[in-house]
Amino acid sequence: MIENVNLYCAAISLLVAAAVWKIYSKDNPNDNKFKIKPMAPMAKKETEEVGGDDIISKMKAKGRNILVLYGSQTGTAEDFSAGLAREAHRYEKMKAMVVDPEEIEYEDLGRLSEIPNSVLVFLVATYGEGDPTDNTQTIYDWLQDEEHDESLFEGQKFAVFGLGNKTYEFYNAMGIYFDKRLVELGGERIVDLGLGDDDANIEEDFNAWKEQFWLSVCRTFKVNRKETDGTIRQYKLNSEFNKNRVFTGEVVRFNSHKNQRPPYDSKNPYYAKVVVNKELHNGGDRSCMHIEVEISDAKIRD
């Protein structure tokens, strides 16, 4: 009897399954309403490039006229370059861009003169036995090409600061080479080659050269340092003020020296009234004071 019931249930299940398959089969005219259709691909967002991909177009688009290229192995030249670029905004019509030489096409450097009042600056370190740093190896090889037109940098203003160490035989070889080669290709040096010595104080060397660099920029392009410097805070003397609103060194809260509130501790001291103050020695060089203070209102517990 049980077997007959099981067979009956199995038959019913097969009939139900067949009916469901029939409803959702591909022959069903309503088949499409049960299908999941793939979404149409989203249209690509159109973007406009600002300027071109070359370094000169980018500088024009961003209003920059000082190009600072650095050759750095340990990061010092890169830090100096960033500092030099930050100072550019202090001078009229001068803005700088710092770039790793590996990120540009070197042939574009010959077009830098298209930008008014442009300056090409190299801050290059000497690595090992008079070698260029890893990121200036390619531009160093490019500059060595003897097939360059001698007017490649014709009239282009430039400046070079080298980073080296006098304990090495080839002291600042890269800085000396870059400075010499740019002159050979028609560049105009606006400030003497700077040589930083890491064996002494290279930061002082750079700061001294940097000062001369900006003086030369002002003289060459007839620009002035801005009267107001965004990096320097400006203060105005005001002789009329509410003395009750002046901070006098309170540690815990403003005006706590006058309006005292417990609890009292080293940061919130209680200003007790002196009720007795007398000298115990009437003569001689010795002095001993007897002092009593009133602390009844302080609510200080022993």
Beta strands, then each sheet from edge to edge (+ up, - down):
strand 1: 66-71
strand 2: 96-99
strand 3: 119-127
strand 4: 131-132
strand 5: 157-164
strand 6: 188-189
strand 7: 194-197
strand 8: 273-279
strand 9: 289-294
sheet 1: 2+ 1+ 3+ 4-
sheet 2: 2+ 1+ 3+ 5+ 6+
sheet 3: 2+ 1+ 3+ 5+ 7+
sheet 4: 8+ 9-
end
